[in-house]
């Protein structure tokens, strides 16, 4: 009887630990939107330099896009959102990482082949 109780407790604790471990959440387009919104004025050429909020969001995006799948998802989301900003200037989009001093592992371009991002 004691042996069964110990086994039951061990199984219960193991299940509890398993439930407490949260799986890594996949990056979504909703995660990308704050970056797009904060950087839109620069991307559209309304201001000459990206704001500190834009750079902070770009840095946050860089931190969230840790895996190849995350980076590809971020790229695809940016491409999906791009038509909502038809006046976005490609040169400004490409300059964002350098101006914000954020080393993104993929270019911010409308014509990026997201499947080739590693």
ABEGO torsion letter per residue (X at the ends): XAAAAAAAAAAAAAAAAAAABBBBBBBBAAAAAAAAAAAAAAAAGABABBBAAAAAAAAAAAAABABAAAAAAAAAAAAAAAAABAABBAAAAAAAAAAAGBBBABBBBAABBAAABX
